[in-house]
Amino acid sequence: MIDWGAFLIVFVSAIIATIIVVGLYSLGLRLLTRAGRVPVVGPAEFTDAITVITEAEAQHAAKRAAKAARKSPLTDAQKNVARFGAYLCFAACGAAVLYGIYLIVPYFHQ
């Protein structure tokens, strides 16, 4: 017999946790970008797969990131606060994931 109440609690908890983790990560990326540290990912090489972006595209993205960082209307202090906030968001994201693992792991030993 299925305990639908417990199933609903787990389902709602998973949805809320997903919203929190994705929201924190998105906010962290936004703050990191506002701080002038636009994350640029270089080209990736995979065995038997398509290259994600070319070297020229990566250089173009790096140029755009540098241009956006120069045009930032924020002062240096505001950029530091934004960067610190981004790191806090990423830390909270990691803490939420680790807490979820902590909740799951003890039940494997029963």
C-alpha positions in Angstrom: 0.0 0.0 0.0 1.3 3.4 -0.9 1.3 6.2 1.6 0.2 9.1 -0.6 0.5 11.7 2.1 4.2 10.9 2.5 4.6 10.8 -1.3 3.1 14.3 -1.5 5.4 15.6 1.2 8.5 14.3 -0.6 7.2 15.6 -4.0 6.6 19.1 -2.6 9.8 19.2 -0.7 11.8 18.2 -3.9 10.1 20.9 -5.9 10.8 23.6 -3.3 14.4 22.4 -2.9 14.9 22.5 -6.6 13.5 26.1 -6.8 15.8 27.2 -4.0 18.9 25.6 -5.4 18.3 26.8 -9.0 17.3 30.2 -7.8 20.4 30.6 -5.6 22.6 29.5 -8.4 21.0 31.9 -10.9 21.2 34.8 -8.5 24.9 33.9 -7.9 25.6 33.9 -11.6 23.8 37.2 -12.0 25.8 38.8 -9.1 29.0 37.4 -10.5 28.3 38.9 -13.9 27.4 42.3 -12.3 30.7 42.2 -10.4 32.5 42.1 -13.8 33.5 38.4 -13.6 31.6 37.0 -16.5 32.1 33.2 -16.6 33.5 32.2 -20.0 33.8 28.5 -20.8 36.4 27.5 -23.3 35.9 25.0 -26.1 35.3 21.4 -25.0 36.7 18.4 -26.8 34.8 15.2 -26.4 35.5 11.7 -27.8 33.0 10.9 -30.5 31.0 14.0 -29.9 30.5 17.5 -31.3 32.7 20.3 -30.0 30.5 22.6 -27.9 32.0 25.9 -29.2 34.9 26.7 -31.4 38.1 28.5 -30.3 36.9 31.6 -32.3 33.6 31.6 -30.5 35.3 31.3 -27.1 37.6 34.3 -28.0 34.6 36.3 -29.1 32.8 35.5 -25.9 35.8 36.5 -23.9 36.0 39.8 -25.7 32.3 40.5 -25.0 32.8 39.6 -21.4 35.8 42.0 -21.1 33.8 44.8 -22.8 30.9 44.2 -20.5 33.2 44.3 -17.4 34.6 47.7 -18.6 31.1 49.1 -19.1 29.9 48.2 -15.7 28.2 51.2 -13.9 29.1 49.8 -10.5 31.9 51.2 -8.3 34.7 49.0 -7.1 33.0 48.6 -3.7 29.7 47.7 -5.3 31.5 45.1 -7.4 33.1 43.6 -4.3 29.7 43.4 -2.6 28.2 41.7 -5.6 31.1 39.2 -5.9 30.8 38.4 -2.1 27.0 38.0 -2.6 27.6 35.6 -5.5 30.0 33.5 -3.4 27.4 33.4 -0.6 24.8 32.2 -3.1 27.1 29.5 -4.3 28.0 28.4 -0.8 24.3 28.3 0.2 23.6 26.2 -3.0 26.3 23.8 -2.0 25.1 23.7 1.6 21.5 22.9 0.4 22.8 20.0 -1.7 25.0 18.6 1.1 22.0 18.9 3.5 19.9 16.9 1.0 22.6 14.2 0.9 22.8 14.2 4.7 19.1 13.6 4.8 19.3 10.7 2.4 22.4 8.8 3.4 21.4 7.6 7.0 18.5 5.6 5.5 20.8 3.4 3.4 22.1 1.7 6.5 18.8 0.4 7.7 
